[in-house]
Amino acid sequence: MFCPFCRHPDSRVVDSRTSDDGTSIRRRRQCPNCGRRFSTTETASLNVVKRNGVTEPFSRDKIVSGVRKACQGRPVTDGDLAVLAQRVEETVRASGSSQIDANDIGLAILAPLRELDEVAFLRFASVYQAFDTLEDFEEAIGQLRLDHHAATQTGGGAGSSA
């Protein structure tokens, strides 16, 4: 790590702290040459491979904007979307891979979105699971109904919205 003041090619780590969201490490460093201190932030890179083969850095903002469209007119707040994006990022980072397909991110969105709002889930799923017919929607709705019925039978229906 080059010193930003004197460009010395080495520095000593004085202190390390994990960020509040756990996705980065803030390091306080000191240059052995000039003695000045500076901070660095380290994150593990995560790249998204799009359908056309282009690679770009992962962005929570893109998740939020994509899901926001499915949530139009639904009782979902910006805070809800931020939490959903964080959960999706944690899921894809847990794979341990430095690259992930864009479609895999879309699929990782489905479970937390279903918990958040089932109508938004159906809207989003219709794109990412390539619903082609009314039967595809009927099957998805039927599965939601089965899951609701099973949850009410076991008493685990809290937290779901219809």
Secondary structure, DSSP 8 states (H G I E B T S, - for coil): ---TTT--S--EEEEEEE-TTSSEEEEEEE-TTT--EEEEEEE---EEE-TTS-EEE--HHHHHHHHHHHTTTSS--HHHHHHHHHHHHHHHHHT--SEEEHHHHHHHHHHHHHHH-HHHHHHHHHHHTT--SHHHHHHHHHHHHHHHHHHHHHT--TT---
